[in-house]
């Protein structure tokens, strides 16, 4: 499943540089994650890097975009191969 940045985001910029898929960008009021590009770092890291660096824990699974590990791996392969 893709990840979601909640309104608790303080726009610290930490997550943007950590995303290997360029899925994070500044929205109207806080950062947002493009679900079409988010693989939860499958293919890159063992854990989502944005979650690890977020100082306010405002990144969680997006219930509107549920995907299996296999689907996330396929998405990664389509973007990078």
C-alpha positions as CSV (number, residue, x, y, z in Angstrom):
1,X,0.0,0.0,0.0
2,X,1.2,3.5,-0.7
3,X,2.0,5.8,2.1
4,X,0.2,9.0,3.1
5,X,1.4,12.2,4.8
6,X,-1.1,13.6,7.3
7,X,-1.9,17.2,8.2
8,X,0.5,16.9,11.2
9,X,3.3,17.4,8.7
10,X,5.5,20.4,9.7
11,X,7.2,20.7,6.2
12,X,10.6,20.0,7.6
13,X,11.8,18.7,4.1
14,X,13.4,15.6,5.6
15,X,11.4,13.1,3.6
16,X,11.8,14.6,0.1
17,X,15.5,13.8,-0.2
18,X,15.0,10.3,1.3
19,X,12.5,9.1,-1.3
20,X,14.3,7.0,-3.9
21,X,11.2,7.1,-6.2
22,X,10.7,10.9,-6.2
23,X,7.2,10.3,-4.9
24,X,7.1,13.2,-2.4
25,X,6.4,16.8,-3.3
26,X,5.1,19.9,-1.6
27,X,1.3,20.1,-1.7
28,X,-0.8,23.2,-1.1
29,X,-0.2,23.2,2.6
30,X,2.1,20.2,3.4
31,X,4.0,17.5,1.7
32,X,2.1,14.7,-0.2
33,X,3.0,11.3,-1.6
34,X,2.2,10.3,-5.2
35,X,0.7,6.9,-4.7
36,X,1.5,5.9,-8.3
37,X,5.3,6.3,-7.4
38,X,5.3,5.1,-3.8
39,X,6.6,1.5,-3.4
40,X,7.2,1.9,0.4
41,X,10.9,1.6,-0.6
42,X,10.5,-1.9,-1.9
43,X,13.4,-2.5,-4.2
44,X,15.6,0.1,-2.3
45,X,15.4,-0.4,1.4
46,X,14.0,-2.7,4.1
47,X,11.8,0.0,5.6
48,X,10.2,3.2,4.1
49,X,13.0,5.8,4.4
50,X,10.5,8.7,4.7
51,X,8.9,7.1,7.8
52,X,12.3,6.6,9.4
53,X,13.4,10.3,9.1
54,X,10.0,11.9,9.9
55,X,10.4,13.8,13.2
56,X,6.6,14.0,13.9
57,X,5.5,10.5,12.7
58,X,3.0,11.9,10.2
59,X,3.5,9.2,7.5
60,X,1.2,6.2,7.6
61,X,-0.3,3.6,5.2
62,X,-2.8,5.1,2.8
63,X,-6.1,3.1,3.2
64,X,-7.2,4.4,-0.2
65,X,-4.3,2.7,-2.0
66,X,-3.9,-0.8,-0.7
67,X,-1.2,-2.9,-2.5
68,X,0.4,-6.2,-1.7
69,X,4.2,-6.6,-1.4
70,X,4.1,-8.2,-4.9
71,X,2.2,-5.3,-6.4
72,X,4.7,-2.8,-4.8
73,X,7.6,-4.9,-6.3
74,X,5.9,-4.8,-9.7
75,X,5.5,-1.1,-9.5
76,X,9.2,-0.7,-8.6
77,X,10.2,-2.9,-11.6
78,X,8.0,-0.9,-14.0
79,X,9.6,2.4,-12.8
80,X,13.2,1.2,-12.7
81,X,13.7,-1.4,-15.5
